[in-house]
Amino acid sequence: MGEQFCALRFIGWWTKSFEQPRGVSCVGINICRHIRHSWSNSMKEGKPVRVLVERLRRGEDVLVRLNQLVFENGITAASFTALGAVEKASVGFSVRNGQYSTVSYDGPLEVLSCVGNVSLKHGKPFIHAHIAIADKEGKAYGGHLQPGCIVSATFEVTMLVYEGIDLVRKLDSETKLYLLDT
């Protein structure tokens, strides 16, 4: 109970809305204080202002359509989740020095989960997303969402748009990847 409460206390500190119930103690409070201290130097904060829900149609390329959605709505900071089905998928894996290897799969494939965010890279909206898919035998695959994921029946996206926050990607000299600058 103490560790669970500690996590709730941390979340409460983050939202500034949690009060400790009478008679409940936090065994891991020192861990919470450490987390709060170490995150306070780099965490960015903004406000969720809009929720967009979009159903992608059969034959649409997921990443192409997501980019259209972002550009059409002037989105520069957001997070999203999605699920659905694709007839083929293309996923990427970071291999080294900012390079990606891509693997393609033929369907039908169920989208178990797709999560991502929208930030700015070189001043333009950029989508960073991961997708997990499964074939008809239940074997699961996943990686970075790449062009070539083609919707079969549906692909349902829920996007939470933020304001008051600059999510910017900058080239990390060590990994050679464009990482969030937080």
C-alpha positions in Angstrom: 0.0 0.0 0.0 2.8 2.4 0.8 4.5 2.1 -2.6 1.2 2.5 -4.4 0.3 5.5 -2.3 3.8 7.0 -3.0 3.1 6.8 -6.7 -0.3 8.5 -6.2 1.4 11.1 -4.0 3.8 11.8 -6.8 1.0 12.1 -9.4 -0.8 14.4 -7.0 2.2 16.6 -6.6 2.5 16.8 -10.3 -1.2 17.8 -10.7 -1.1 19.8 -7.4 -4.5 18.3 -6.5 -3.9 15.3 -4.1 -4.3 15.3 -0.4 -3.0 12.4 1.8 -5.9 10.5 3.4 -5.9 10.4 7.2 -4.2 7.3 8.5 -2.4 6.4 5.3 1.4 6.6 5.2 3.9 6.7 2.4 6.6 4.2 3.0 8.5 5.4 -0.1 8.2 9.1 0.4 12.0 9.6 0.1 11.8 8.0 -3.3 9.0 10.4 -4.3 11.1 13.4 -3.1 14.0 12.2 -5.1 11.9 11.7 -8.2 10.3 15.2 -7.8 13.7 16.8 -7.4 15.4 15.0 -10.4 12.5 15.7 -12.8 12.0 19.3 -11.9 15.0 20.4 -13.9 13.8 19.1 -17.3 10.1 18.6 -17.2 7.9 20.8 -19.4 4.3 21.6 -18.7 1.4 22.7 -20.9 -2.4 22.4 -20.9 -4.5 20.0 -22.9 -6.9 22.1 -24.9 -8.5 19.8 -27.5 -9.3 16.2 -28.2 -9.5 15.1 -31.8 -11.0 11.8 -32.8 -10.4 10.5 -36.4 -11.1 7.3 -38.1 -8.8 6.5 -40.9 -10.3 4.7 -43.9 -9.4 1.5 -45.9 -6.4 2.1 -48.1 -5.0 5.1 -46.3 -1.4 5.2 -45.2 -1.4 5.7 -41.4 1.6 8.0 -41.2 0.6 10.1 -44.2 -2.9 10.6 -42.9 -1.6 11.4 -39.4 0.7 14.1 -40.9 -2.3 15.5 -42.8 -4.4 15.7 -39.7 -1.6 17.5 -37.8 -0.9 20.0 -40.6 -4.6 20.6 -41.3 -5.3 21.4 -37.6 -2.1 23.4 -37.0 -0.9 21.0 -34.3 2.6 21.4 -32.9 2.3 19.6 -29.5 0.1 16.5 -28.9 0.0 12.9 -27.8 -2.2 10.2 -29.3 -3.3 6.6 -29.1 -4.8 4.5 -31.8 -6.0 1.0 -32.6 -7.5 -0.8 -35.6 -6.3 -3.1 -38.4 -3.9 -2.8 -41.3 -3.4 -4.9 -44.5 0.3 -4.3 -44.4 2.7 -2.7 -41.9 6.2 -1.2 -42.0 8.0 -0.7 -38.7 11.5 0.7 -38.0 14.2 0.0 -35.5 17.0 2.3 -34.5 20.2 0.4 -35.2 23.0 3.0 -34.7 24.1 6.6 -35.4 20.5 7.8 -36.2 20.0 5.1 -38.8 16.9 2.9 -38.9 16.3 -0.6 -40.3 12.8 -1.2 -41.6 10.8 -4.5 -41.6 7.5 -5.0 -43.5 4.7 -7.4 -42.7 1.8 -8.5 -44.8 -1.7 -8.9 -43.2 -4.2 -9.1 -42.2 -2.8 -7.5 -39.1 -4.5 -6.3 -35.9 -3.2 -3.1 -34.4 -2.7 -3.9 -30.7 -1.6 -0.4 -29.9 -0.2 2.7 -31.5 1.1 5.5 -29.3 2.9 8.6 -30.2 3.5 12.4 -29.9 3.7 15.4 -32.1 6.6 17.8 -31.6 8.6 20.2 -33.8 11.7 19.1 -35.7 13.5 21.7 -37.7 10.5 24.0 -37.0 7.9 21.7 -38.6 5.5 19.3 -36.9 6.9 15.8 -36.5 5.2 12.6 -35.5 7.1 10.0 -33.4 5.0 6.9 -32.9 5.4 3.2 -32.1 3.0 0.5 -33.3 2.4 -3.0 -32.1 0.7 -5.4 -34.5 -0.3 -9.1 -34.4 -0.8 -11.6 -37.2 -3.6 -14.1 -37.5 -1.6 -16.6 -35.4 -1.2 -14.1 -32.6 2.5 -13.4 -33.1 3.2 -9.8 -32.2 5.6 -7.4 -33.9 6.3 -3.8 -33.3 8.6 -0.8 -33.8 8.5 2.8 -35.0 5.6 3.6 -37.2 6.8 4.0 -40.8 5.2 4.9 -44.1 3.6 1.8 -45.6 1.2 0.9 -42.8 -2.0 0.6 -44.9 -5.4 0.6 -43.2 -7.7 -2.4 -43.8 -10.9 -2.1 -41.9 -10.3 0.9 -39.6 -7.7 2.9 -37.7 -9.1 4.9 -34.9 -7.0 7.8 -33.5 -7.6 9.9 -30.3 -5.3 12.9 -30.2 -4.9 15.2 -27.2 -3.6 18.6 -28.3 -1.6 20.8 -25.9 -0.9 24.5 -25.7 1.6 26.5 -23.7 4.3 24.0 -24.3 7.1 23.9 -26.8 8.0 20.3 -27.7 11.1 20.6 -29.8 13.4 17.8 -31.1 17.1 18.4 -31.2 19.9 16.2 -32.5 21.5 14.3 -29.6 25.3 14.1 -30.3 25.6 10.8 -28.5 22.8 8.8 -30.1 22.6 10.8 -33.4 18.8 10.8 -32.8 16.4 13.7 -32.7 15.2 13.6 -29.1 12.8 15.8 -27.2 14.6 18.8 -25.7 13.3 18.7 -22.1 
